Amino acid sequence: MKKTKIFITALVCLFVIAGGILLAADHIDAPAVTSKPTDITDVYVFRGQNPDNMVFVANTQGLLSPGATADAKFDEGTMIEFNIDNNGDNVEDLVIQCIAKNGKMKVYGPAAPRVTGTISYLNINKLSVQTDITPYGQPPIIGEEDGIKAFAGPRDDPFFFDLVRFRQVIVGTASSFNNPGNDTFAGTNVLSVVVEVPKSLLGSNTTINVWAESKSATGSTSVN
């Protein structure tokens, strides 16, 4: 008998269309996850340096100051899950599941989920790669196994957004953004999970839909 954890969605649904990039930011504006490791700030999906690969990025715990980043950690009770719809019905056909354990990030999949929706089962038999979590200020540690690569650790927040100007536009005191604007997130960090996989593992369609969720462990069950 093997133990498989059950996870329930804590937050975030964000679509990205491969073959162009659609992205959005969600920096600590949801009360349920404010200042918690379940807070996903951004999701990115793009073609890798190797054009036969796709790269999936989920950033968490936004607005970390340099002083706070060294102590920031991935929660071992939280799974980050990339959901991949490869037939256009907006239901996940594949999942990539990432969970930290004892200083390592373990990546499972891409593999078909046992169930779809807000409850997930960790695909413990589909461990693809694991990597040491890179400490703050250190060169990136990259794990690789059978063509799948993974990174986990602190990074400078890549999302550029002029929040002050945005608020001015919203209230009508400005009509457009400045060029260049002022990056509200400059000097802040996030904890990133990056997974690069061969496109051949994602199905034969030329377009995929991707969303990410952070899921908290709520129990366990035994399966054969």
N, C-alpha and C positions, 0 to 999 in steps of 0.2 A: 504494500500500500504506500502511496506517495501523498504527501501533503501539498495541496494547492490552495493558495490564499485567495480569498474573495475580496474584491475592491469595489467601492462605490464612489461615483464621481463626486469630487468636491467642487470643482469649477472647470472649466473654460471651454468654450467651443469657438473655434476660429478657423475659417476656411482659407485655403490657399490653392490656387489653380496653377498646376504645372504647365509650363509652356508660356508663360508670363508670370508675374508674381503679384499676388494680392496679399497684403499684410495689414495688420492693425495692431494697435498698442493698448494695453490694459494695465497701467502701472498703479497698483494699490488703490484702485477706485471701487473695489467690491468689498463691502464691510465684512463678509464672511471669511475673507482670506487676508485682510490687511495685516501686514507684518508676519505672515505665516509662510512656511516653505511650500505651501500649496499654490501660491500666487504665481500664475503664468503671465509674464509681461508681453511676450511676443512669440510668434511662430513664423519660421521662414522655411521655405522649401525651394531649392534651386538645383540646377545641373552642376555636377562636380567639375573639378579641373579635368578629370577624366570624363569626357562627354557621355560615356556609357554608364555613369553613376548618377544617383540622386542623393542630395544632402538634406537631411532633416534637422532643424534646430529648434529647440524649445528653451527659452530663457525664463528664469524664475527669480523671485525675491528681488524685485527691482529697487532702484534708488539706494543701493548700498553705498555708503561712504567708504573711501579708502581705509579709514580706521576700523570700520565694521566688517570689511570684507574678509579679513584673515580668519575671523571667528565664524563666518557664515558656513553652514553645512547643509547638505542635502538631508532631508528627513528620511530615515530608513523605513518609516511607516507610510511613505507616500510614493506611489508609482506614477511616473510620467508616461503617458501612452499616446503615441501617434496613431491616429485612425486613418486608414487609406481606403477610399472608395474608388475602385477601378472600372466600374461599369455605369456610373452616372446616376445611381438611384439614391445617393446620399446616405447609404448604409455601409458601414465598414466591412470590407471584404478581407482586409489584412490589418494586423496591428503590429507595431513595434513597441515593446514594453521595456521601460528602463527603471531600474530600482537600485538604490545605493545599499551597500552592505560591507561593513568592515573596511571602509576606506576605498572601496572599489565600486565602479558603476557597472552593473550587469545589464546586458542588452539581450532581449529575447525576441526572435522573429527577424524579418517579417514572416508572420504566419497567420493562418485563418483563426479568428477568435472562436471560442467555444460558444459564446453567446454574444449578441450585439446589444447596444444600448448603454445604459448607465452602470450596469454591473459587468465586471470583467473577471476572468480567471487568469491568473498568471500562468503563462505557457512554460512551465518549468522544464519541459523536455525540449524546448526550442532555444536554449541558450546559444547565442551566436558569437558573442564576443564580450570580453570584459576589459576594463582598463582601470588603472589606479587613478583616483581623483587628483587632479593637478592642484597643488597648493598655490595660494595667492603669491604672485610675483615670480613664479617659477616657469621655465619653458614648458610648453604643452606636452603632456604625455598622451600618446596615441596608441590605443589598442587595435590590433588587426587580426582577423581570423577569416580565412576563406573568402577574402575580398570584401569583407565588411569591416569598417573602421568606426571607432568611437572615441569621443573626448568628453570629459566632464570636469567642470571646474569654473572658477571665476574668470570673467571677461569684462572688458569695458562695454558699457551698454551701447550697442550699435544703432539704436533707434534715434533718429534726429527729429526733434519736434520743438517748435517755438510755442510753449504753452501760454506765455503772457500775451503774445500776439493773437493766438487762437481765442483767448477769452475776450480780447478787444473786438475781434470780428463778431463773436457771438452776441455781444451786447450792443453792437452797432457803432462803437467808437472808432473802428477801423474797417476798411472795405476789402482789404487784401493783405496777404502776408508780405513781409519784407524779403528781399533777395540781395544778400543772404540774410537769413533769420538768425536768431539766437537759440542755441541748442540748450533746452531746459535740462536735458539729461547729461550734459557734459560733466565729466569728473565723477560720475556714478557708475557702479558696477552691477552685474547680474551673475547668477550662477547658471551656466549653460550646459545643456546636454546636446551633443552633436553626433549624429549617426549618418554614415555614408554607406549606401548599399548599391549593388548593381541593379540597373533597371530591369534586368531579366528576372529579378525576384519579385517584381511589382505587377506582373501581368503584361498582356500584350497591347492594351489600349495606349494611345498616344497622350491621353489626358487623364489626370487623376485629381480627385478632391482629397484634401488632407485637413484634419482638424486635430487638435491636441487637447488632452484632458489630464488633470492631476487627480489621482484617486487615492483615497485613504483606506488602509486595511481596516476591516471591520470584523474579521473572523476567519475561520479556516474550515475546510472540509476534506475528507479523504476521497481519493479517486484511484481507480486502477491505472 
